[in-house]
Amino acid sequence: MLADVMQIPELLADLAVKDIKVWVEGDRLRCNAPAGALTAESSNQLRERKGEIIAFLNMATA
């Protein structure tokens, strides 16, 4: 359901709380996380929403 999908700012805030850092390097989405912090669910969300996240971060830094 669409209502279950987190907005990009909420997703990034949720990752930040877990000390997971996400940034854009060229056309790649990069992340750095403490051991065990990046769950399969978080990893899947990053993979599935990569384009949206990159666009959001590029807008935020423009």
C-alpha positions as CSV (number, residue, x, y, z in Angstrom):
1,M,0.0,0.0,0.0
2,L,1.2,3.5,-0.8
3,A,0.4,4.7,2.7
4,D,3.0,2.3,4.0
5,V,5.8,3.8,1.9
6,M,8.0,6.2,3.8
7,Q,8.7,9.6,2.3
8,I,12.3,10.1,1.4
9,P,13.0,12.6,4.2
10,E,11.5,10.2,6.7
11,L,13.5,7.3,5.3
12,L,16.8,9.3,5.5
13,A,15.9,10.5,9.1
14,D,15.2,6.9,10.1
15,L,18.6,5.8,8.7
16,A,20.4,8.8,10.4
17,V,18.9,7.7,13.8
18,K,20.7,4.3,13.2
19,D,23.9,6.3,12.4
20,I,23.6,5.2,8.7
21,K,25.1,7.8,6.5
22,V,23.9,8.2,2.9
23,W,25.3,10.4,0.2
24,V,25.7,10.8,-3.6
25,E,29.0,10.3,-5.3
26,G,28.8,11.1,-9.0
27,D,25.7,9.0,-10.1
28,R,26.1,6.5,-7.3
29,L,24.3,6.3,-4.0
30,R,26.8,5.5,-1.2
31,C,26.3,4.6,2.4
32,N,28.3,3.8,5.5
33,A,26.8,2.1,8.5
34,P,28.0,0.6,11.8
35,A,28.2,-3.2,11.9
36,G,24.7,-4.6,12.1
37,A,22.9,-1.3,11.6
38,L,21.9,-1.8,8.0
39,T,19.1,-4.3,8.1
40,A,17.9,-6.3,5.0
41,E,14.7,-4.1,5.0
42,S,16.8,-0.8,5.0
43,S,19.1,-2.2,2.3
44,N,16.1,-3.2,0.2
45,Q,14.6,0.3,0.6
46,L,17.8,2.0,-0.4
47,R,18.1,-0.3,-3.5
48,E,14.5,0.0,-4.6
49,R,14.3,3.8,-4.0
50,K,17.8,4.7,-5.2
51,G,16.7,7.1,-7.9
52,E,14.3,8.9,-5.6
53,I,17.0,9.2,-2.9
54,I,19.6,10.5,-5.3
55,A,17.2,13.1,-6.8
56,F,16.2,14.2,-3.3
57,L,19.8,14.5,-2.1
58,N,20.9,16.4,-5.3
59,M,18.0,18.8,-4.8
60,A,18.9,19.3,-1.1
61,T,22.6,20.2,-2.0
62,A,21.8,22.3,-5.1
